[in-house]
Amino acid sequence: MTLISNKNASSKHRPQHSFIRLIMFPFATLRGRLVVGAVVLWSLLCLVILTFGWQAGKYLVNETNHQHLRYETELISNSITLQVNERLRELERLAERVPLPREGALFEQHGHKLEPLFEALILFDTSSQVVDEWPIDGGRRGNNFADREYARFMSAFKTPYVSEPLMGRITNTPLVLMLVPLRDDEGHYTGFLGGLVNLKQSQLFRNFDLLRLGAGGYVTITTASGQRIYDPYQTDAIVTLPSTISPVLAQALDGWEGESHERSLSGEDQLVAYRQIWPANWIVGVHLPQVQAEAPLIAGMKKITTYVWGILIFILPLIWILIWMALRPLTHLARQVLELRSGFRPVLDIPTTMKELRRVVDVINVTELARQGVLRDLAEREALLRGTLSASPQGMFVTDQRGRLTFINDALLQLLGDDTPRSMQAWSRRIHRDDRRDVRTAWLHSLVKQTNFARQFRFISANEGVLWLDVSTAAVRVEGHFIGTVGTVLDITQHQQDYAQKRWEAEHDSLTGLLNRRGLTRHLEELLIQWQGSEKPTAVMLFDLDHFKPVNDQGGHALGDQMLQQIARIVQSEIRSSDYAARQGGDEFAVLLPGCTPARALTIAESLRASIADSSIEAQGRQWQVTASIGVSHFHQGDKTIDDILSRADTASYRAKQSGRNKVEGDADG
């Protein structure tokens, strides 16, 4: 399954690698990079020009469309303003002939003549009740409209007024009332006259489709209170604008006039122009979608872009030819450099007048001549060094900066045998396992830090014997750069054996073979250091022999020595292999118990006491017997030196002797 998965993964990655190689192929050569650079530069230049052209064209298009919208908006607003003013003037003329509202007054004053301007005429008294109407069958006569907004306005201000759009109670149609006050001959307010304008049928909002606004342009009429009374795309005649409208429209509702950009209620970007119709308190808006405004510009930019890329495709082969011709000398240079490296030519000879390339050729030739001289000098020095190392009677070797062996002299081969390892990995496998880790760590550290190396360790020879080697290396640097090491190898096997023998003799008792006082002190100090780091429990036993003096005095020193040797054998048989037994002098003995708890130490001490008491020596026709008074102590938290432990153990041994001998006493502090 793993093999199949790996094959599938490889097959999946293969197309990806092929695609990456295809993309990177033009960058594989200098020619390709220059061609790609020229194409990119041309493309960037064209992009900058097209961007600038687009921004300039967009500015001009917007300015042109703003002027067009300004003209159309002013045309519409002026037309509607004239029509509103005309209707108000006609109402005022009629109101002058009707000083008092009464039934039949509209018929008498020929109200039907205003039929082209209004859908109906209504005559109100001061209480906002309909007194007369035309046409007479409208069904409004006798109704009171005092709750309407326009009635409250006329009662309060008594000036010509165009009402807010509303739905008629009688006809249920969207209406706007144009109102003028009625006054008698003395100028007293007697009521008001109103003309009804049907928002769906009025001539006010006709013929907007004849404007030159294109397929997407349209006109809107909005009241200052935020009610849309004309929009070719709205289904209802009166639409209240939402609370979230564009800032430009909000300014127009406050009385602003001008041209700008905004987002329509449907979220479409558009150019817009607003003008006020002051007599009616309306706002005319002419809207042109941004897409429609920019359509000619986009079409033109597409044509220009097509021409630009066509020119690029046309000049691309020309660029490649020019670059290829300009780089031909570099091809010759590359070929001659390969010949120079292979030794087929002494110097470069490029027939070119290009100053930069001529300078490169001269520099390479000078550098090559210098390199040849350095190589000759280096070869001579290397030969001299190898000869010196080979002639040395001392084992020597050389490594590179990564620690790989590059030279071993004959003396080292004779020392280690014909199967001398040739790699550092093989060397490390021949190092004694107890020394291998420390030596490898020190060797790697010296390579990483580029410092000298010096170690003495055991090495397994060809005949499976153990050699003690003293290996030292020195880091070699050339102009401050680390290039490797030179090492020496000494056989110190005999020296180590002599040193080990002398050390054994210095730390052991010659009579019993046990540790002497010096060996006891060294091991006890090492155990104290270990205990301070890990608090591993360690016990100490001290004892001397009871009744040993008669054996030595009456039986003789030879018998005393025999008794001491027997006691030593008993001690070694009772303790563990990891424990240390010592004879401090005379008949005084000590035992170190690493990793032994106080309770376990007392058990071992009791067994040792019993074994000593049960033993005896038969000589001179009698049996000679001794006992031991043993004191046991262990390491405490406050111990600073070994004297603290030995003092407690000695005190415990003294208590055992004072209490009758042949006893075991523990540490009083334990």
Secondary structure, DSSP 8 states (H G I E B T S, - for coil): -HHHHHHHHHHHHHHHHHHHHHHHGGGGSHHHHHHHHHHHHHHHHHHHHHHHHHHHHHHHHHHHHHHHHHHHHHHHHHHHHHHHHHHHHHHHHHHHT-SS--TTHHHHTTGGGGTTT-SEEEEEETTSBEEEEESTTSS-TT-B-TTSHHHHHHHHH-S-EE---EE-TTT--EEEEEEEEEE-TT--EEEEEEEEEETTT-GGG--GGGSS-TTT-EEEEEETTSEEEE-TT-SSSSEE--S---HHHHHHHTT--EEEEEE-TTS-EEEEEEEEETTTTEEEEEEEEHHHHHHHHHHHHHHHHHHHHHHHHHHHHHHHHHHHHHTHHHHHHHHHHHHHHHTS-SS-------HHHHHHHHHHHHHHHHHHHHHHHHHHHHHHHHHHHHH-SSEEEEEETTS-EEEE-HHHHHHH-TT--SSHHHHHHHB-HHHHHHHHHHHHHHHHHT--EEEEEEEE-TTS-EEEEEEEEEEEEETTEEEEEEEEEEE-HHHHHHHHHHHHHHHB-TTT-SB-HHHHHHHHHHHHHHHHHH---EEEEEEEEETHHHHHHHS-HHHHHHHHHHHHHHHHHHS-TTSEEEEEETTEEEEEEET--HHHHHHHHHHHHHHHHH--EEETTEEE--EEEEEEEE--TT--SHHHHHHHHHHHHHHHHHTTSS-EE--TT-
